[in-house]
Amino acid sequence: MSSRNFIRIFKKATMNTTSEYIQRVKVEAAKKSFESHRENINKVMFNIGYSDPKAFRDIFRKYT
């Protein structure tokens, strides 16, 4: 399957682009970490793959 075809099918199935889906999964992981472990924001941010606090804050606000 070509990447273009995969992206088209993925978007049709999930109603999200691949990057949006990955961001949503990361935000859900961050939310679970905040709820269950009471971890520091910077630690959670780095654990899910963000190094820029502003970018993390913007994405977190967008999806919560």
C-alpha positions in Angstrom: 0.0 0.0 0.0 1.3 3.4 -0.9 1.8 6.0 1.9 -0.7 8.3 0.2 -3.3 5.6 0.1 -2.6 4.7 3.8 -3.0 8.3 4.8 -6.3 8.6 2.9 -7.7 5.4 4.5 -6.4 6.3 7.9 -8.1 9.7 7.8 -11.3 8.2 6.6 -11.3 5.6 9.4 -10.2 7.9 12.3 -11.4 11.3 11.2 -7.9 12.6 12.0 -4.7 12.9 10.0 -1.8 10.8 11.2 -0.1 13.7 13.0 -3.4 14.7 14.7 -3.9 11.1 15.9 -0.4 10.9 17.3 -0.9 14.2 19.1 -4.2 13.0 20.6 -2.6 9.8 21.8 0.3 11.8 23.4 -2.2 14.2 25.1 -4.2 11.2 26.5 -1.0 9.7 27.9 -0.2 13.1 29.5 -3.7 13.3 31.0 -3.4 9.8 32.5 0.0 10.6 33.9 -1.3 13.8 35.5 -4.3 12.0 37.0 -2.6 9.0 38.3 1.0 10.0 39.2 0.8 13.7 40.0 4.0 14.2 38.1 5.7 17.5 37.2 4.5 19.0 34.0 8.1 19.1 32.6 8.6 15.5 33.3 5.4 14.4 31.7 6.1 16.7 28.7 9.5 15.1 28.1 8.1 11.5 28.7 5.6 11.9 25.9 8.1 13.4 23.5 7.8 17.2 23.7 10.8 19.4 24.5 9.1 22.8 24.0 6.8 23.8 26.8 4.9 26.3 24.6 4.2 23.6 21.9 3.1 21.1 24.6 0.8 23.7 26.2 -0.7 24.7 22.8 -1.4 21.1 21.8 -2.7 20.1 25.3 -5.2 23.1 25.2 -6.2 22.2 21.6 -7.2 18.6 22.5 -8.6 19.1 26.1 
